[in-house]
Amino acid sequence: MKQVQRLLFGSPFRRLTRPTMTTSIPRDVQEFLDSYPHGSNDTRQADNLGFYTNALRSRPDELLIEEMHEQWHGDYNKLERKHGFIQWLFPIREHGMNFESQPLQPHELTAIKADPRALERLLASYKLMLDFYGMRLVSEQTGAVDRSMPPRNFQPRYENLVRSSHNYLRISRILKCLSEFGFEHLNAGFLLHVLSEQSEAHELNNPGLRNSMDRWWANCIRNQEEREWIGGIIAKVRQNDGYVFTREMYAAALDQRQRTGSFRSEDMKVEL
């Protein structure tokens, strides 16, 4: 474990300078980080609340959320071809490409977060999309993600994610939505899983996906310390061909955060 910590956090005898990312934060992500300071709260709009309480059908697919979870899980062709469902499954305070959906309103956010069953449905939505991407949620507590298990085959799903770039926008929405609803700890589990696949297994490693990950996905975390730590690990992988972020390091990082509440290593007394 100490060796893994040294690989993660550097030498215990010196303080490391955090590698800098060269790209700026996109405007939509900055508005998310600032909690949408110019947003409004239209109490007449409540479609997202109705959908997540399983009382309102999505449009244009005309499905209740539990019907969508049941009927579409594993239907990869449908999840790839259809585009209007993602705004319903992952509502955020931004307009999407489906004009039959509504941006999330603050009053809806409050009501959904107070409804344990609605939050269970949000986790089911996340698991649905992870399966579509060839992944599975191993731990709701740590956010750990791994490849899909047989009989699911992760490889075709990874290949689809690499070549089907519209999913990159979907993932940005998913991460923002998880953060809004109190599941931000799951974002690191997803991001660092992808990084370990890129770094150690050479999967999910095309330029377009890396650009979306480095500029958009990795910044969809409102916890500044966590966002900077993850950005530092990503930069270290990108800038140093000899540095490999392994699966063992992935598990150690999530375990440390679970135990201490932070990715920062108190034992090593260093920062990226």
SULHU-V713701 format. One record per residue. N is the residue number from 1. SS is DSSP state (hx for helix, st for strand, lp for the rest). Layout:
# SULHU-V713701
<<N & SS> <N & SS>>
This chain:
# SULHU-V713701
<<1 & lp> <2 & hx> <3 & hx> <4 & hx> <5 & hx> <6 & hx> <7 & hx> <8 & hx> <9 & hx> <10 & lp> <11 & lp> <12 & lp> <13 & lp> <14 & lp> <15 & lp> <16 & lp> <17 & lp> <18 & lp> <19 & lp> <20 & lp> <21 & lp> <22 & lp> <23 & lp> <24 & lp> <25 & lp> <26 & lp> <27 & hx> <28 & hx> <29 & hx> <30 & hx> <31 & hx> <32 & hx> <33 & hx> <34 & lp> <35 & lp> <36 & lp> <37 & lp> <38 & lp> <39 & lp> <40 & lp> <41 & lp> <42 & lp> <43 & lp> <44 & lp> <45 & lp> <46 & lp> <47 & hx> <48 & hx> <49 & hx> <50 & hx> <51 & hx> <52 & hx> <53 & lp> <54 & lp> <55 & lp> <56 & lp> <57 & lp> <58 & lp> <59 & lp> <60 & lp> <61 & lp> <62 & lp> <63 & lp> <64 & lp> <65 & hx> <66 & hx> <67 & hx> <68 & hx> <69 & hx> <70 & hx> <71 & hx> <72 & hx> <73 & lp> <74 & lp> <75 & lp> <76 & hx> <77 & hx> <78 & hx> <79 & hx> <80 & hx> <81 & hx> <82 & lp> <83 & lp> <84 & lp> <85 & hx> <86 & hx> <87 & hx> <88 & hx> <89 & hx> <90 & lp> <91 & lp> <92 & lp> <93 & lp> <94 & lp> <95 & lp> <96 & lp> <97 & lp> <98 & lp> <99 & lp> <100 & lp> <101 & lp> <102 & lp> <103 & lp> <104 & lp> <105 & lp> <106 & hx> <107 & hx> <108 & hx> <109 & hx> <110 & hx> <111 & hx> <112 & hx> <113 & hx> <114 & lp> <115 & lp> <116 & hx> <117 & hx> <118 & hx> <119 & hx> <120 & hx> <121 & hx> <122 & hx> <123 & hx> <124 & hx> <125 & hx> <126 & hx> <127 & hx> <128 & hx> <129 & hx> <130 & hx> <131 & hx> <132 & hx> <133 & lp> <134 & lp> <135 & st> <136 & st> <137 & st> <138 & lp> <139 & lp> <140 & lp> <141 & lp> <142 & lp> <143 & lp> <144 & lp> <145 & st> <146 & st> <147 & st> <148 & lp> <149 & lp> <150 & lp> <151 & lp> <152 & lp> <153 & lp> <154 & hx> <155 & hx> <156 & hx> <157 & hx> <158 & hx> <159 & hx> <160 & hx> <161 & hx> <162 & hx> <163 & hx> <164 & lp> <165 & lp> <166 & hx> <167 & hx> <168 & hx> <169 & hx> <170 & hx> <171 & hx> <172 & hx> <173 & hx> <174 & hx> <175 & hx> <176 & hx> <177 & hx> <178 & hx> <179 & hx> <180 & hx> <181 & lp> <182 & lp> <183 & lp> <184 & lp> <185 & hx> <186 & hx> <187 & hx> <188 & hx> <189 & hx> <190 & hx> <191 & hx> <192 & hx> <193 & hx> <194 & hx> <195 & hx> <196 & hx> <197 & hx> <198 & hx> <199 & hx> <200 & hx> <201 & hx> <202 & lp> <203 & lp> <204 & lp> <205 & lp> <206 & lp> <207 & hx> <208 & hx> <209 & hx> <210 & hx> <211 & hx> <212 & hx> <213 & hx> <214 & hx> <215 & hx> <216 & lp> <217 & hx> <218 & hx> <219 & hx> <220 & lp> <221 & lp> <222 & lp> <223 & lp> <224 & hx> <225 & hx> <226 & hx> <227 & hx> <228 & hx> <229 & hx> <230 & hx> <231 & hx> <232 & hx> <233 & hx> <234 & hx> <235 & hx> <236 & hx> <237 & hx> <238 & hx> <239 & hx> <240 & lp> <241 & lp> <242 & lp> <243 & lp> <244 & lp> <245 & lp> <246 & lp> <247 & hx> <248 & hx> <249 & hx> <250 & hx> <251 & hx> <252 & hx> <253 & hx> <254 & hx> <255 & hx> <256 & hx> <257 & hx> <258 & hx> <259 & hx> <260 & hx> <261 & lp> <262 & lp> <263 & lp> <264 & lp> <265 & st> <266 & lp> <267 & lp> <268 & lp> <269 & lp> <270 & st> <271 & lp> <272 & lp>>
